């Protein structure tokens, strides 16, 4: 993720030509769910509820509209 390089900015903020502003990569990996590759029981229940709702909405629009 890119962020402002605070060290370079702090060293050059009093520069007559203006501070040097640059973006650096902080190297942090994106957030991820720590699993061993297997879905959890709560995840499976959540997917079942979500797919049921999606199927219900599609069926409603097909049959009622």
N, C-alpha and C positions, 0 to 999 in steps of 0.2 A: 504494500500500500504506500502510495506516495505521500510525503509530508514535507513541511517546510524545514530546511536545514537551519536550525536555531543557532548552532555554533558559528557558522559562517556569517549569518545575519548579525549576531551580537558583536563579532569582531569588526564588521564593516559598517555598522549603523551610523557612525560619526563621520564617514567618508564624505568629502565635499561633493562628489559626483553621485552620492546616494548609496544606499546599502546594496549589497549583492544578495539577491533573492534567488534561491535555487531549490528545486524539489529533489529529495533523495528517497530511495526505497528503504524502508526500515526493516525489511526482510521478514516480517511476521507472516506466517502462512494464514490463509483465510480460515475462519471458524468452520469446524466440521464436527459431526456427531461421532464420538469415539465408540465405534462398534467393531466387532470382530468379523463383520460381513453378514451376520445373521440378523434378521429383523427382530425387534423386540415385540413382546405381546401387546404392549400399548400402541406401538406403531402399526401393527396388523389391525388392531381394533379401530384405530384412527382412519386407516385406509379403507376399511370396510364401511365405516360410517360415511366417509367422503364419497366413495363410489356409489353408495346407496342413495345419498342425496342427489348426486349428479344424475344418476339414472332416473330418479323420481322427477326431477325438474324437466329432463328431456321428454319423459313419458307424458308429463302434464302438458307440455307445449304441443306435443304431437296429437294427443287425444282431445285436449280441451280447446285448442285454438284452430 
